[in-house]
Amino acid sequence: MEIQQQVLKFRYHIGVALLVLGAIFAALQLAPRFLNVLAYFWPLFLSTALFLALVLFFAKTQTFSHSDDSSLPKPAEELLDFVAGHHHDPPLDARHKSD
């Protein structure tokens, strides 16, 4: 009788565990094999690897001169200021002036 009481006490836990095991088993049986996925997506994997290799190559070979930063235009900072709402109002143009 004690075993039945313990089983009834944990019936929801056992049910959830059985459902999870069934879902894992079904996923393993129905999912495509890894080699099939690799065979289908190998061009994507190869192009991504080449792109990342080029990014690393250019990052290592690019030289930056930090001495002339004040003379360079900073359009990204202007864009961020505009998006953040810290922009100046443009002068009113007669063609776009609302009456």
C-alpha positions, -999 to 999 in steps of 0.1 A, spaced: 0 0 0 29 24 7 42 20 -28 9 29 -44 6 60 -22 41 71 -32 33 65 -69 0 84 -66 19 112 -48 43 116 -77 18 108 -105 22 142 -122 60 141 -120 60 106 -136 36 117 -163 56 148 -172 88 127 -173 71 101 -196 59 129 -219 94 145 -220 110 111 -228 84 104 -255 90 138 -271 128 133 -270 124 98 -285 101 111 -312 124 140 -321 154 116 -324 134 93 -347 118 119 -369 146 145 -371 170 143 -401 204 129 -395 234 153 -389 252 142 -421 220 150 -441 218 185 -426 255 190 -432 252 179 -468 224 203 -474 239 233 -458 276 229 -466 276 259 -491 262 281 -464 287 269 -438 316 273 -462 306 309 -473 301 319 -436 335 305 -427 352 323 -456 335 356 -447 346 354 -411 381 345 -422 381 377 -444 368 398 -415 396 385 -393 422 390 -420 411 426 -426 409 433 -389 444 422 -384 459 440 -414 440 473 -411 460 501 -396 443 530 -378 458 564 -372 443 578 -340 462 611 -343 439 627 -369 405 618 -354 394 654 -350 396 661 -387 375 631 -398 338 636 -402 316 616 -378 283 608 -396 276 579 -373 276 602 -343 254 627 -360 230 599 -369 230 586 -333 224 622 -320 195 626 -345 179 592 -335 183 600 -298 165 633 -303 195 656 -298 192 671 -332 189 707 -342 159 719 -360 166 725 -397 160 759 -410 125 764 -424 123 761 -461 97 781 -480 88 750 -501 80 729 -470 66 755 -447 32 746 -434 7 775 -432 
